[in-house]
Amino acid sequence: MADDFNASKPIYMQLADRINRQILRKELVTGQKLPSVREMAIQSGVNPNTVQRTYSELERMGSVESKRGQGTFVTENQSVLVELRQNLKKEQISSFFADMKEMGFSAEEMMAGLQEFISSEESGEQRD
């Protein structure tokens, strides 16, 4: 089944982002083998060259390691995973901030709205 992709960002980067998020959510664990290029291409509905580029980008980022003749594996280097987590957090916050600023919200309004949201989420979790 083919994935849906956003036309504004290269597909290989979208795949890399998805895999990095799976790693952070521990859906893919350290040392786990990723699907072969061909398998991932079929799963994602993209060209194998796109998946190869995705895996190369992930390896450049340090998220995965290729082992000749064995495949591609999630890195076991915890410092790389901590850095990945921090970078994704920073990207999300930056995107949120830019969107809110574009809509005319001040930093104070953003903080108040975020605190209100967090409070309602935490109280909702306690009820369940």
Beta strands, then each sheet from edge to edge (+ up, - down):
strand 1: 64-67
strand 2: 71-74
sheet 1: 1+ 2-
end
